[in-house]
């Protein structure tokens, strides 16, 4: 695996974490504006991952893939929505349930690897 065209030098814990993400149904995606980060997607929800210091870490929060960006969950007078720039997707109860599943799975898979890296 290479990041930025250079050998990444991933350690076994990082490789295991990335494999676990794939096994949990995530797929790797790219965002030109976030090229520094590895991005994963499942059910339309996206997270940026930072691969450094012998670990894989969640960078920021989970968002929803909208156009060329990542919409963040916000609360407005009209209710919750995933918003990126001028684009907005209403957060239905089904979307919020999927968002929570994805968020929990990511936290479990990524945070679980942090204690293993030495």
Buried (B, 14 or more C-beta within 10 A) or exposed (E): EEBEEEEEEBBEBBEBBBEBBEEBEBEEEEBEEBEEBBBBBBBBBBBBBBBEEBBBBBBEEBBBBBEEBBBBBEEEEEEBBBBBEEBBBEBEEEBEEBBEEBBEBBEEBBBEBBEBBE
